[in-house]
Structures are given as structure tokens and as C-alpha cells.
Amino acid sequence: SQQGEEDPQALSIQEGENATMNCSYKTSINNLQWYRQNSGRGLVHLILIRSNEREKHSGRLRVTLDTSKKSSSLLITASRAADTASYFCATVDAGGTSYGKLTFGQGTILTVHP
Amino acid sequence: GAGVSQSPRYKVAKRGQDVALRCDPISGHVSLFWYQQALGQGPEFLTYFQNEAQLDKSGLPSDRFFAERPEGSVSTLKIQRTQQEDSAVYLCASSLRGFGYTFGSGTRLTVV
């Protein structure tokens, strides 16, 4: 079953603009991860944020985590046409298995127009 | 190899046919996962291996689905008597010790 909701379901922006995607989840988590998926391809890991972290940066990516609201956001700054893809959040439960089983959201389809 | 390799890349099966999907994980990776991704949805967990041991198969949708990893490296996901609802992309991921996953490009299964 899907862990949570992502919004928006689809986002269309111009190159150079920022893109923000949100993810909500339902359980207590160990960590939350964001993945990118280009059409017809596998998932690429972008960034991981642990439950005791509130914000993390990696290049043009900024992730925030609010465990009290059970939500996370992914910000992509200065977007490029190559950022066009589907973006998924995925969580690893805190009290569950020790092997890092991922539970994914529904995803946000990002389209960046040149 | 450098990444996780899955084969075939595409598979078309007639309803009722058996299929076998292969995953070659990164050499030395202990953990191996299978996920199923329906069109327009996020991936859903199917099963997990630690070396050759299948420690969690709670996500397998029916007893028509079977996975194995006999020598702790290559894994095969087998679907017997395929149905139209089995049409999806099947993703394999491996990890050295959990939390840092590398996904393969997936096998797109279409049941006609």
C-alpha cells in the first residue's frame, strides 16, 4: 500500500523557476528519501533525510522534514529542462524491519519547459 | 557490474503464460528488493532478500508470484499463469547494507 500523498500530482514550470513538491506520510519513520524517475527508466536516488534532521541540501536540491506534521518537501532551484521527470518520496519505517524497506508515495510529475 | 541489471527490458506475455524476470545486483550487495510499479503509480514492495534468504515476501500479491535468489547474487521473479492485472514495471534494487539503494531500469511486463 502507498505510504502517503504527494502534491501536486503534476507541476509545469519554466526553465529557471523553482519547483516545490510536497509529501505526506502516515507512520513514524527512520528516514525519508526522494527519488527521480525519467520516463521508462529506473529510479535514481536523490537525497536522504533522517528523522532527526530538519533540512538537507545537495546541489540545487533542498529537502525539509517536519516529523510533527509527517510531511516533507523537495525544492529544486533554478530548474532545467533536464529536471523533467517524476519525483517520488519514500519512507523507511522507524519501528519496523531493520533492512530498510521503502514505502513510496504516488509521485509528482514535473515538466520544465525550455 | 557497475549497476543493477534487469532482463528482459520488455516482456509481452499472453494471459496464462508463465514469465521469469531476472535481476543481477551490484556485486557484493547483500540486500535485494523487488518492487512492482503500475502505470502512473509509485512502486510497491514485493519481496526482500538478505543474501539467499527471503526474509520478507509480504508484498507478493498472490501465490502465482515466486522469487528466489539461490546463491545470494542473481535473483529471479517468476509469475505463473499471468493475468492482465500483472501488467506493470518490475523493479529490482540492491544495497550493501540497506538504506543506500541502486535500482535497475526495470522490466516492463505487458499481459495481453
gemmi code that builds the backbone of each chain (N, CA, C; Angstrom):
import gemmi

chains = {
    "A": [
        ("SER", (0.852, -1.182, 0.000), (0.000, 0.000, 0.000), (0.887, 1.231, 0.000)),
        ("GLN", (0.404, 2.312, -0.551), (1.155, 3.541, -0.630), (1.219, 4.181, 0.745)),
        ("GLN", (2.355, 4.771, 1.070), (2.544, 5.397, 2.370), (1.756, 6.680, 2.470)),
        ("GLY", (1.847, 7.511, 1.469), (1.234, 8.817, 1.643), (0.915, 9.495, 0.349)),
        ("GLU", (0.698, 10.760, 0.479), (0.269, 11.557, -0.650), (1.373, 12.501, -1.056)),
        ("GLU", (1.460, 12.752, -2.350), (2.358, 13.793, -2.823), (1.527, 14.824, -3.541)),
        ("ASP", (1.920, 16.067, -3.376), (1.231, 17.088, -4.147), (2.232, 18.146, -4.577)),
        ("PRO", (2.033, 18.764, -5.723), (0.918, 18.436, -6.612), (1.157, 17.128, -7.345)),
        ("GLN", (0.139, 16.602, -7.993), (0.324, 15.401, -8.798), (1.118, 15.733, -10.042)),
        ("ALA", (0.950, 16.961, -10.543), (1.691, 17.398, -11.721), (2.039, 18.864, -11.555)),
        ("LEU", (3.221, 19.227, -12.038), (3.715, 20.590, -11.913), (4.408, 20.966, -13.215)),
        ("SER", (4.027, 22.116, -13.768), (4.597, 22.571, -15.033), (5.174, 23.965, -14.819)),
        ("ILE", (6.474, 24.124, -15.084), (7.137, 25.408, -14.846), (8.067, 25.737, -16.001)),
        ("GLN", (8.584, 26.964, -15.993), (9.556, 27.402, -16.992), (10.959, 27.188, -16.452)),
        ("GLU", (11.868, 26.960, -17.371), (13.277, 26.824, -17.007), (13.725, 28.035, -16.195)),
        ("GLY", (14.482, 27.780, -15.140), (14.964, 28.863, -14.296), (14.113, 29.078, -13.054)),
        ("GLU", (12.862, 28.644, -13.096), (11.988, 28.772, -11.927), (12.312, 27.679, -10.919)),
        ("ASN", (11.812, 27.877, -9.695), (11.952, 26.858, -8.657), (10.745, 25.935, -8.659)),
        ("ALA", (10.976, 24.690, -8.294), (9.897, 23.703, -8.211), (9.838, 23.162, -6.792)),
        ("THR", (8.652, 23.150, -6.219), (8.464, 22.609, -4.875), (7.436, 21.492, -4.908)),
        ("MET", (7.832, 20.366, -4.339), (6.940, 19.203, -4.249), (6.806, 18.805, -2.791)),
        ("ASN", (5.622, 18.369, -2.417), (5.358, 18.023, -1.032), (4.963, 16.558, -0.903)),
        ("CYS", (5.252, 16.021, 0.258), (4.987, 14.613, 0.523), (4.481, 14.491, 1.948)),
        ("SER", (3.408, 13.749, 2.144), (2.946, 13.458, 3.493), (2.971, 11.953, 3.701)),
        ("TYR", (3.161, 11.544, 4.941), (3.233, 10.127, 5.249), (2.475, 9.856, 6.543)),
        ("LYS", (2.337, 8.574, 6.891), (1.399, 8.236, 7.968), (2.051, 7.641, 9.204)),
        ("THR", (3.225, 7.029, 9.058), (3.810, 6.310, 10.184), (5.012, 7.061, 10.742)),
        ("SER", (5.551, 6.565, 11.857), (6.832, 7.079, 12.354), (7.939, 6.523, 11.474)),
        ("ILE", (8.882, 7.377, 11.133), (9.881, 6.959, 10.160), (11.291, 6.989, 10.718)),
        ("ASN", (12.154, 6.195, 10.099), (13.594, 6.250, 10.358), (14.219, 7.300, 9.454)),
        ("ASN", (13.836, 7.279, 8.174), (14.317, 8.278, 7.238), (13.342, 8.428, 6.088)),
        ("LEU", (13.528, 9.473, 5.317), (12.717, 9.736, 4.136), (13.662, 10.026, 2.988)),
        ("GLN", (13.346, 9.470, 1.830), (14.220, 9.612, 0.670), (13.419, 10.162, -0.501)),
        ("TRP", (14.102, 10.852, -1.378), (13.496, 11.334, -2.625), (14.212, 10.673, -3.797)),
        ("TYR", (13.398, 10.264, -4.773), (13.899, 9.620, -5.980), (13.355, 10.337, -7.207)),
        ("ARG", (14.122, 10.267, -8.294), (13.685, 10.769, -9.593), (13.561, 9.589, -10.544)),
        ("GLN", (12.554, 9.656, -11.407), (12.363, 8.609, -12.403), (12.054, 9.264, -13.739)),
        ("ASN", (12.957, 9.078, -14.685), (12.700, 9.530, -16.043), (11.811, 8.506, -16.729)),
        ("SER", (11.087, 8.971, -17.726), (10.094, 8.121, -18.377), (10.705, 6.803, -18.812)),
        ("GLY", (10.103, 5.699, -18.357), (10.549, 4.386, -18.793), (11.870, 3.927, -18.224)),
        ("ARG", (12.361, 4.631, -17.213), (13.666, 4.260, -16.648), (13.528, 3.897, -15.169)),
        ("GLY", (14.635, 3.491, -14.594), (14.644, 3.149, -13.171), (14.679, 4.379, -12.289)),
        ("LEU", (14.656, 4.142, -11.009), (14.662, 5.215, -10.013), (16.088, 5.616, -9.665)),
        ("VAL", (16.293, 6.904, -9.554), (17.599, 7.430, -9.169), (17.467, 8.096, -7.807)),
        ("HIS", (18.296, 7.672, -6.861), (18.265, 8.236, -5.517), (18.806, 9.666, -5.549)),
        ("LEU", (18.051, 10.598, -4.945), (18.464, 12.000, -4.927), (19.047, 12.400, -3.575)),
        ("ILE", (18.301, 12.118, -2.515), (18.703, 12.629, -1.205), (17.971, 11.850, -0.117)),
        ("LEU", (18.622, 11.705, 1.025), (18.048, 11.030, 2.191), (18.099, 11.978, 3.374)),
        ("ILE", (17.011, 12.062, 4.105), (16.986, 12.876, 5.321), (16.518, 11.996, 6.472)),
        ("ARG", (17.257, 12.029, 7.570), (16.928, 11.179, 8.707), (15.869, 11.851, 9.577)),
        ("SER", (15.236, 11.072, 10.407), (14.115, 11.589, 11.191), (14.540, 12.660, 12.181)),
        ("ASN", (15.821, 12.701, 12.541), (16.278, 13.721, 13.491), (16.851, 14.955, 12.781)),
        ("GLU", (16.735, 14.990, 11.463), (17.186, 16.136, 10.680), (15.975, 16.940, 10.222)),
        ("ARG", (16.172, 18.229, 10.029), (15.066, 19.089, 9.620), (15.244, 19.622, 8.208)),
        ("GLU", (16.494, 19.711, 7.769), (16.747, 20.261, 6.439), (18.051, 19.690, 5.923)),
        ("LYS", (18.087, 19.486, 4.607), (19.293, 18.969, 3.986), (19.412, 19.547, 2.582)),
        ("HIS", (20.656, 19.790, 2.176), (20.901, 20.358, 0.854), (21.819, 19.436, 0.065)),
        ("SER", (21.589, 19.415, -1.248), (22.506, 18.717, -2.136), (22.435, 19.408, -3.484)),
        ("GLY", (23.448, 20.181, -3.801), (23.446, 20.932, -5.065), (22.237, 21.849, -5.146)),
        ("ARG", (21.418, 21.698, -6.172), (20.211, 22.525, -6.341), (19.002, 21.989, -5.588)),
        ("LEU", (19.202, 20.938, -4.805), (18.100, 20.318, -4.070), (18.114, 20.740, -2.607)),
        ("ARG", (16.910, 21.023, -2.099), (16.755, 21.294, -0.676), (15.566, 20.484, -0.178)),
        ("VAL", (15.795, 19.698, 0.847), (14.730, 18.875, 1.423), (14.490, 19.318, 2.849)),
        ("THR", (13.218, 19.423, 3.212), (12.859, 19.688, 4.598), (12.010, 18.537, 5.113)),
        ("LEU", (12.055, 18.354, 6.413), (11.280, 17.296, 7.056), (10.651, 17.845, 8.319)),
        ("ASP", (9.349, 17.670, 8.449), (8.622, 18.068, 9.654), (7.939, 16.817, 10.203)),
        ("THR", (8.573, 16.187, 11.198), (8.029, 14.922, 11.706), (6.754, 15.144, 12.508)),
        ("SER", (6.553, 16.356, 13.041), (5.324, 16.609, 13.786), (4.119, 16.652, 12.853)),
        ("LYS", (4.354, 17.092, 11.626), (3.282, 17.126, 10.624), (3.345, 15.938, 9.677)),
        ("LYS", (4.338, 15.100, 9.865), (4.544, 13.948, 8.981), (4.547, 14.406, 7.520)),
        ("SER", (5.427, 15.359, 7.239), (5.492, 15.872, 5.877), (6.916, 16.251, 5.522)),
        ("SER", (7.169, 16.290, 4.211), (8.472, 16.668, 3.682), (8.246, 17.466, 2.410)),
        ("SER", (9.211, 18.297, 2.085), (9.147, 18.993, 0.809), (10.490, 18.893, 0.110)),
        ("LEU", (10.431, 18.885, -1.209), (11.621, 18.894, -2.052), (11.565, 20.149, -2.901)),
        ("LEU", (12.607, 20.954, -2.797), (12.731, 22.164, -3.603), (13.868, 21.975, -4.588)),
        ("ILE", (13.573, 22.200, -5.854), (14.603, 22.206, -6.893), (14.738, 23.651, -7.348)),
        ("THR", (15.910, 24.224, -7.166), (16.101, 25.626, -7.549), (16.644, 25.720, -8.976)),
        ("ALA", (16.348, 26.848, -9.614), (16.864, 27.132, -10.964), (16.687, 25.925, -11.875)),
        ("SER", (15.455, 25.516, -12.047), (15.183, 24.261, -12.753), (15.665, 24.305, -14.201)),
        ("ARG", (15.937, 23.114, -14.724), (16.403, 22.949, -16.094), (15.474, 21.986, -16.808)),
        ("ALA", (15.460, 22.017, -18.120), (14.618, 21.082, -18.884), (14.964, 19.639, -18.532)),
        ("ALA", (16.227, 19.389, -18.216), (16.653, 18.022, -17.873), (16.083, 17.537, -16.545)),
        ("ASP", (15.507, 18.445, -15.758), (14.873, 18.040, -14.493), (13.492, 17.426, -14.723)),
        ("THR", (12.989, 17.507, -15.945), (11.682, 16.919, -16.265), (11.708, 15.425, -15.953)),
        ("ALA", (10.813, 15.010, -15.055), (10.797, 13.619, -14.585), (9.663, 13.474, -13.577)),
        ("SER", (9.480, 12.260, -13.091), (8.594, 12.020, -11.945), (9.449, 11.952, -10.687)),
        ("TYR", (8.938, 12.535, -9.618), (9.669, 12.569, -8.357), (8.840, 11.853, -7.295)),
        ("PHE", (9.493, 10.962, -6.563), (8.821, 10.164, -5.544), (9.506, 10.349, -4.194)),
        ("CYS", (8.682, 10.456, -3.161), (9.233, 10.330, -1.820), (9.020, 8.892, -1.368)),
        ("ALA", (9.887, 8.433, -0.490), (9.796, 7.075, 0.035), (10.274, 7.083, 1.472)),
        ("THR", (9.587, 6.349, 2.312), (9.936, 6.324, 3.727), (10.387, 4.936, 4.159)),
        ("VAL", (11.220, 4.941, 5.190), (11.603, 3.721, 5.899), (11.039, 3.835, 7.301)),
        ("ASP", (10.204, 2.882, 7.684), (9.548, 2.939, 8.985), (10.550, 2.853, 10.122)),
        ("ALA", (10.182, 3.491, 11.237), (11.056, 3.503, 12.408), (11.030, 2.178, 13.145)),
        ("GLY", (9.843, 1.684, 13.448), (9.760, 0.527, 14.329), (9.674, -0.802, 13.623)),
        ("GLY", (9.769, -0.761, 12.308), (9.547, -1.989, 11.563), (10.822, -2.758, 11.324)),
        ("THR", (10.975, -3.174, 10.117), (12.108, -4.006, 9.747), (13.421, -3.235, 9.839)),
        ("SER", (14.478, -3.951, 9.979), (15.774, -3.301, 10.076), (16.469, -3.219, 8.726)),
        ("TYR", (15.813, -3.686, 7.681), (16.525, -3.762, 6.408), (16.182, -2.650, 5.439)),
        ("GLY", (15.402, -1.683, 5.854), (15.213, -0.507, 5.026), (14.206, -0.629, 3.914)),
        ("LYS", (13.136, -1.364, 4.142), (12.061, -1.462, 3.149), (11.469, -0.077, 2.878)),
        ("LEU", (11.348, 0.259, 1.601), (10.836, 1.563, 1.195), (9.341, 1.507, 0.918)),
        ("THR", (8.632, 2.534, 1.375), (7.230, 2.708, 1.033), (7.112, 4.030, 0.286)),
        ("PHE", (6.639, 3.961, -0.950), (6.638, 5.107, -1.850), (5.316, 5.853, -1.850)),
        ("GLY", (5.418, 7.138, -2.171), (4.247, 7.939, -2.461), (3.846, 7.766, -3.916)),
        ("GLN", (2.808, 8.539, -4.316), (2.258, 8.406, -5.670), (3.081, 9.144, -6.706)),
        ("GLY", (3.861, 10.096, -6.261), (4.740, 10.796, -7.181), (4.188, 12.113, -7.696)),
        ("THR", (5.103, 12.985, -8.077), (4.768, 14.254, -8.739), (5.452, 14.270, -10.097)),
        ("ILE", (4.673, 14.563, -11.131), (5.243, 14.674, -12.482), (5.636, 16.124, -12.698)),
        ("LEU", (6.928, 16.347, -12.870), (7.449, 17.701, -13.101), (7.811, 17.870, -14.568)),
        ("THR", (7.292, 18.930, -15.173), (7.654, 19.274, -16.541), (8.280, 20.662, -16.521)),
        ("VAL", (9.503, 20.755, -17.025), (10.208, 22.035, -17.101), (10.322, 22.420, -18.566)),
        ("HIS", (9.704, 23.544, -18.920), (9.699, 23.994, -20.314), (10.896, 24.885, -20.596)),
        ("PRO", (11.606, 24.616, -21.705), (12.785, 25.432, -22.031), (12.394, 26.843, -22.468)),
    ],
    "B": [
        ("GLY", (28.984, -5.898, -11.739), (28.937, -4.806, -12.683), (28.781, -3.481, -11.992)),
        ("ALA", (28.690, -2.441, -12.798), (28.631, -1.097, -12.257), (27.255, -0.775, -11.696)),
        ("GLY", (26.221, -1.415, -12.207), (24.876, -1.108, -11.757), (24.062, -2.379, -11.626)),
        ("VAL", (22.772, -2.182, -11.338), (21.839, -3.298, -11.262), (21.283, -3.548, -12.659)),
        ("SER", (21.381, -4.775, -13.102), (20.951, -5.103, -14.455), (19.712, -5.978, -14.401)),
        ("GLN", (18.691, -5.604, -15.190), (17.469, -6.392, -15.242), (17.206, -6.833, -16.672)),
        ("SER", (16.707, -8.047, -16.800), (16.358, -8.553, -18.127), (15.135, -9.461, -18.028)),
        ("PRO", (14.305, -9.517, -19.089), (14.417, -8.652, -20.265), (13.986, -7.233, -19.951)),
        ("ARG", (14.240, -6.334, -20.829), (13.827, -4.952, -20.651), (12.309, -4.830, -20.850)),
        ("TYR", (11.805, -5.563, -21.805), (10.370, -5.601, -22.089), (9.951, -7.057, -22.266)),
        ("LYS", (8.729, -7.358, -21.801), (8.201, -8.704, -21.966), (6.708, -8.611, -22.246)),
        ("VAL", (6.293, -9.224, -23.338), (4.870, -9.338, -23.635), (4.491, -10.796, -23.447)),
        ("ALA", (3.499, -11.047, -22.618), (3.074, -12.409, -22.331), (1.589, -12.551, -22.614)),
        ("LYS", (1.232, -13.695, -23.115), (-0.192, -13.985, -23.289), (-0.750, -14.398, -21.936)),
        ("ARG", (-1.986, -14.021, -21.707), (-2.641, -14.364, -20.443), (-2.560, -15.876, -20.207)),
        ("GLY", (-2.109, -16.240, -19.018), (-1.972, -17.657, -18.701), (-0.549, -18.173, -18.838)),
        ("GLN", (0.302, -17.383, -19.483), (1.685, -17.790, -19.685), (2.503, -17.547, -18.423)),
        ("ASP", (3.544, -18.334, -18.206), (4.477, -18.115, -17.103), (5.621, -17.223, -17.598)),
        ("VAL", (6.101, -16.332, -16.717), (7.235, -15.477, -17.078), (8.277, -15.513, -15.969)),
        ("ALA", (9.524, -15.237, -16.346), (10.623, -15.168, -15.379), (11.406, -13.894, -15.642)),
        ("LEU", (11.571, -13.089, -14.627), (12.272, -11.818, -14.730), (13.555, -11.919, -13.908)),
        ("ARG", (14.639, -11.424, -14.495), (15.946, -11.617, -13.877), (16.508, -10.303, -13.361)),
        ("CYS", (17.202, -10.402, -12.239), (17.890, -9.241, -11.670), (19.313, -9.617, -11.316)),
        ("ASP", (20.278, -8.858, -11.855), (21.690, -9.009, -11.493), (22.074, -7.817, -10.614)),
        ("PRO", (22.205, -8.022, -9.317), (22.503, -6.881, -8.440), (23.973, -6.487, -8.550)),
        ("ILE", (24.322, -5.402, -7.893), (25.722, -4.996, -7.820), (26.483, -6.057, -7.019)),
        ("SER", (27.642, -6.436, -7.521), (28.422, -7.486, -6.881), (28.706, -7.153, -5.414)),
        ("GLY", (28.411, -8.120, -4.542), (28.678, -7.911, -3.125), (27.533, -7.313, -2.344)),
        ("HIS", (26.503, -6.862, -3.043), (25.365, -6.287, -2.328), (24.566, -7.397, -1.648)),
        ("VAL", (24.371, -7.225, -0.356), (23.707, -8.226, 0.468), (22.194, -8.179, 0.291)),
        ("SER", (21.653, -6.957, 0.234), (20.195, -6.783, 0.208), (19.691, -6.670, -1.213)),
        ("LEU", (18.560, -7.313, -1.470), (17.935, -7.238, -2.794), (16.430, -7.152, -2.616)),
        ("PHE", (15.840, -6.196, -3.315), (14.401, -5.948, -3.231), (13.772, -6.066, -4.611)),
        ("TRP", (12.527, -6.487, -4.635), (11.686, -6.401, -5.828), (10.505, -5.483, -5.523)),
        ("TYR", (10.212, -4.602, -6.486), (9.055, -3.708, -6.398), (8.241, -3.831, -7.682)),
        ("GLN", (6.944, -3.581, -7.549), (6.036, -3.565, -8.699), (5.494, -2.150, -8.858)),
        ("GLN", (5.556, -1.616, -10.079), (5.082, -0.255, -10.315), (4.037, -0.263, -11.415)),
        ("ALA", (2.787, -0.061, -11.024), (1.714, 0.054, -12.001), (1.797, 1.420, -12.679)),
        ("LEU", (1.194, 1.532, -13.831), (1.247, 2.769, -14.618), (0.701, 3.945, -13.809)),
        ("GLY", (1.491, 4.998, -13.719), (1.050, 6.205, -13.026), (1.081, 6.128, -11.516)),
        ("GLN", (1.658, 5.077, -10.980), (1.710, 4.885, -9.521), (3.147, 4.827, -9.031)),
        ("GLY", (3.310, 4.913, -7.723), (4.621, 4.700, -7.134), (4.894, 3.209, -7.000)),
        ("PRO", (6.161, 2.844, -6.891), (6.498, 1.419, -6.717), (5.934, 0.864, -5.422)),
        ("GLU", (5.562, -0.409, -5.452), (5.080, -1.096, -4.253), (5.969, -2.305, -3.986)),
        ("PHE", (6.303, -2.473, -2.717), (7.195, -3.539, -2.274), (6.595, -4.911, -2.561)),
        ("LEU", (7.443, -5.795, -3.076), (7.035, -7.180, -3.273), (7.739, -8.107, -2.285)),
        ("THR", (9.084, -8.098, -2.315), (9.818, -9.051, -1.507), (11.241, -8.582, -1.268)),
        ("TYR", (11.877, -9.150, -0.232), (13.225, -8.770, 0.172), (14.079, -9.999, 0.442)),
        ("PHE", (15.317, -9.950, -0.042), (16.308, -10.988, 0.232), (17.508, -10.385, 0.961)),
        ("GLN", (17.995, -11.141, 1.928), (19.297, -10.841, 2.516), (20.180, -12.029, 2.158)),
        ("ASN", (21.125, -11.798, 1.291), (21.867, -12.905, 0.672), (20.860, -13.861, 0.027)),
        ("GLU", (20.894, -15.132, 0.364), (19.982, -16.067, -0.296), (18.672, -16.241, 0.468)),
        ("ALA", (18.578, -15.652, 1.639), (17.385, -15.830, 2.470), (16.297, -14.818, 2.114)),
        ("GLN", (15.108, -15.305, 1.850), (13.967, -14.434, 1.571), (13.324, -14.090, 2.907)),
        ("LEU", (13.608, -12.903, 3.419), (13.187, -12.533, 4.762), (11.814, -11.889, 4.813)),
        ("ASP", (11.332, -11.418, 3.687), (10.020, -10.765, 3.677), (9.408, -10.952, 2.296)),
        ("LYS", (8.284, -11.627, 2.266), (7.562, -11.771, 0.991), (6.133, -11.293, 1.156)),
        ("SER", (5.943, -10.390, 2.086), (4.606, -9.931, 2.421), (3.927, -9.148, 1.301)),
        ("GLY", (4.702, -8.621, 0.357), (4.113, -7.835, -0.709), (3.719, -8.622, -1.945)),
        ("LEU", (4.064, -9.873, -2.011), (3.704, -10.682, -3.186), (2.183, -10.781, -3.245)),
        ("PRO", (1.578, -10.374, -4.376), (0.118, -10.240, -4.427), (-0.653, -11.551, -4.421)),
        ("SER", (-0.028, -12.623, -4.843), (-0.741, -13.903, -4.850), (0.273, -15.026, -4.886)),
        ("ASP", (-0.215, -16.245, -4.742), (0.708, -17.391, -4.782), (1.173, -17.686, -6.201)),
        ("ARG", (0.753, -16.886, -7.165), (1.296, -17.037, -8.520), (2.676, -16.383, -8.637)),
        ("PHE", (3.009, -15.566, -7.653), (4.288, -14.861, -7.662), (5.281, -15.604, -6.768)),
        ("PHE", (6.468, -15.793, -7.309), (7.503, -16.532, -6.590), (8.854, -15.902, -6.901)),
        ("ALA", (9.693, -15.716, -5.887), (11.022, -15.137, -6.115), (12.070, -16.003, -5.456)),
        ("GLU", (13.242, -16.013, -6.055), (14.347, -16.785, -5.489), (15.667, -16.087, -5.738)),
        ("ARG", (16.626, -16.436, -4.905), (17.997, -15.911, -5.017), (18.922, -16.980, -4.463)),
        ("PRO", (19.035, -18.081, -5.162), (19.627, -19.300, -4.597), (21.077, -19.184, -4.146)),
        ("GLU", (21.872, -18.359, -4.794), (23.289, -18.266, -4.430), (23.628, -16.897, -3.856)),
        ("GLY", (22.598, -16.154, -3.530), (22.836, -14.862, -2.897), (23.291, -13.771, -3.834)),
        ("SER", (23.180, -14.013, -5.152), (23.539, -12.940, -6.087), (22.343, -12.690, -7.018)),
        ("VAL", (22.309, -13.357, -8.176), (21.222, -13.172, -9.137), (19.892, -13.603, -8.515)),
        ("SER", (18.853, -12.837, -8.837), (17.508, -13.168, -8.359), (16.558, -13.279, -9.544)),
        ("THR", (15.572, -14.148, -9.393), (14.551, -14.317, -10.418), (13.180, -14.159, -9.788)),
        ("LEU", (12.350, -13.359, -10.421), (10.951, -13.216, -10.027), (10.124, -13.957, -11.072)),
        ("LYS", (9.379, -14.922, -10.613), (8.575, -15.745, -11.520), (7.098, -15.478, -11.275)),
        ("ILE", (6.370, -15.309, -12.353), (4.921, -15.126, -12.267), (4.276, -16.232, -13.084)),
        ("GLN", (3.459, -17.008, -12.419), (2.790, -18.120, -13.096), (1.392, -17.679, -13.545)),
        ("ARG", (0.968, -18.243, -14.661), (-0.396, -18.013, -15.163), (-0.717, -16.520, -15.130)),
        ("THR", (0.041, -15.750, -15.869), (-0.084, -14.296, -15.828), (-1.506, -13.836, -16.138)),
        ("GLN", (-1.883, -12.755, -15.454), (-3.172, -12.115, -15.636), (-2.936, -10.674, -16.097)),
        ("GLN", (-3.976, -10.048, -16.637), (-3.817, -8.675, -17.136), (-3.416, -7.720, -16.019)),
        ("GLU", (-3.896, -7.970, -14.801), (-3.547, -7.064, -13.702), (-2.079, -7.173, -13.282)),
        ("ASP", (-1.355, -8.153, -13.829), (0.073, -8.266, -13.540), (0.885, -7.298, -14.402)),
        ("SER", (0.257, -6.684, -15.380), (0.974, -5.735, -16.245), (1.497, -4.576, -15.413)),
        ("ALA", (2.793, -4.363, -15.461), (3.440, -3.348, -14.624), (4.923, -3.339, -14.963)),
        ("VAL", (5.630, -2.386, -14.378), (7.091, -2.415, -14.420), (7.574, -3.066, -13.130)),
        ("TYR", (8.459, -4.024, -13.253), (9.008, -4.724, -12.096), (10.443, -4.224, -11.896)),
        ("LEU", (10.672, -3.629, -10.746), (11.946, -3.006, -10.423), (12.699, -3.830, -9.398)),
        ("CYS", (13.985, -3.939, -9.600), (14.863, -4.603, -8.655), (15.816, -3.557, -8.091)),
        ("ALA", (16.133, -3.660, -6.826), (17.087, -2.747, -6.196), (18.017, -3.545, -5.299)),
        ("SER", (19.266, -3.133, -5.234), (20.193, -3.792, -4.323), (20.895, -2.766, -3.451)),
        ("SER", (21.404, -3.261, -2.346), (22.044, -2.385, -1.366), (23.094, -3.190, -0.622)),
        ("LEU", (24.180, -2.495, -0.240), (25.227, -3.185, 0.505), (24.726, -3.588, 1.887)),
        ("ARG", (24.021, -2.675, 2.545), (23.579, -2.969, 3.909), (22.301, -2.204, 4.243)),
        ("GLY", (21.482, -1.987, 3.260), (20.248, -1.244, 3.498), (20.484, 0.252, 3.434)),
        ("PHE", (19.454, 1.000, 3.079), (19.400, 2.453, 3.081), (20.060, 3.126, 1.893)),
        ("GLY", (21.000, 2.517, 1.246), (21.581, 3.132, 0.062), (21.323, 2.257, -1.139)),
        ("TYR", (20.214, 2.514, -1.818), (19.753, 1.608, -2.860), (20.192, 2.029, -4.246)),
        ("THR", (20.432, 1.031, -5.086), (20.592, 1.258, -6.507), (19.527, 0.445, -7.219)),
        ("PHE", (18.731, 1.139, -8.031), (17.654, 0.477, -8.763), (18.108, 0.119, -10.165)),
        ("GLY", (17.574, -0.978, -10.670), (17.725, -1.305, -12.072), (16.718, -0.525, -12.899)),
        ("SER", (16.826, -0.652, -14.221), (15.922, 0.077, -15.127), (14.546, -0.567, -15.232)),
        ("GLY", (14.413, -1.778, -14.686), (13.105, -2.420, -14.637), (12.802, -3.289, -15.841)),
        ("THR", (11.829, -4.156, -15.662), (11.259, -4.941, -16.755), (9.809, -4.528, -16.897)),
        ("ARG", (9.443, -4.074, -18.094), (8.040, -3.703, -18.344), (7.315, -4.930, -18.858)),
        ("LEU", (6.386, -5.450, -18.054), (5.598, -6.631, -18.421), (4.226, -6.193, -18.898)),
        ("THR", (3.870, -6.657, -20.081), (2.540, -6.415, -20.620), (1.880, -7.765, -20.851)),
        ("VAL", (0.739, -7.975, -20.242), (-0.006, -9.227, -20.409), (-1.200, -8.954, -21.322)),
        ("VAL", (-1.247, -9.701, -22.419), (-2.299, -9.451, -23.428), (-3.259, -10.641, -23.511)),
    ],
}
model = gemmi.Model(1)
for chain_id, residues in chains.items():
    chain = gemmi.Chain(chain_id)
    for i, (resn, *xyz) in enumerate(residues, 1):
        res = gemmi.Residue()
        res.name, res.seqid = resn, gemmi.SeqId(i, " ")
        for name, pos in zip(("N", "CA", "C"), xyz):
            atom = gemmi.Atom()
            atom.name, atom.element = name, gemmi.Element(name[0])
            atom.pos, atom.b_iso = gemmi.Position(*pos), 0.0
            res.add_atom(atom)
        chain.add_residue(res)
    model.add_chain(chain)
structure = gemmi.Structure()
structure.add_model(model)
structure.setup_entities()
